Amino acid sequence: MNLHYIDELKKNGIVKINDFLNEEEKKKIKNILQSYSAPKSHEDTFFSVSIKSLIYRILKFDFIKLKESIFLLNLAKKKKMNLIADEIFGKKSYLRFVDGYFSKKSEDAVIPWHVDQAYNGDEKNNSDFVNPDHYFLKFFIYLTDVKSNNGCTSYIPKSHKIAYAIRKGIFEKQIEYQPYWGLSDFRKIISNKKNLHFLKSCLDDENLISEFLEKTKFIEKNEETKDFDFEMPAGGAIIFDEGGVHRGSRTESSNRIVLRYLYSIK
């Protein structure tokens, strides 16, 4: 991965790479994931990433999943995913999980606009807030073609910087807690004048908040937008900071198959 990709990832929170996999890799991985055809979070979607879990496969005589897991771990090494993650985090990173799942053709969004690593629920149940530096970097590899309203993961550039500032403010008790997993709640917390001074002090560009609010007016009007969609062929990938605002668009034209690698620091 060249320096341009790293810079873009740091700046926008996401980078798109059309030819992440070669034809042989694409074919093999697609065959593996199609053999399970499991939905997201199903136990069949997960592969082993640690020595302990690989040994467990051996003890269970699950040699097929063992072989597949080793192949996917070697792929991560070949693509230098850990080095990319180390560069983004600025320290040693760790692979947390690998999964691959199948989304059926549907008119419904896979998941609406949201922020991973957001604080949810009521304040009573969120007294121990997560360190803002404990976020996740995701490698999202498509095994089927995706486009607007057909499987692409839409992402609002630079929103990861605002999300980090929110996490930092809540963690340091500079911002009063309120849920912000969904985009509407996210907008509320950054629109609150009491929070603006702290949030802007954490950003390298104080115009990011006003620009973000302008870009996301659609959600308050209960409208949809394609402004953050993209088109990508099978074998392409996106790498993104999960703290940024994103969504999984509907798969209205065809099924979708994806492979995911998730990295974080300790």
Secondary structure, DSSP 8 states (H G I E B T S, - for coil): --HHHHHHHHHHSEEEETTSS-HHHHHHHHHHHHHH---TT-GGGEE--SHHHHHHHHHTT-HHHHHHHHHHHHHHHHTTHHHHHHHHHTS--EEEEEEEEEE---SS-SEEEEETT---S-GGG--S---TT---EEEEEESS-BBTTBB-EEE-TTHHHHHHHHHHHHHTTSS-----SBHHHHHHHHH-HHHHHHHHHT-S-TTHHHHHHHHTGGGTTT----TT---B-TT-EEEEETTSEEEE--B-SS-EEEEEEEEE--
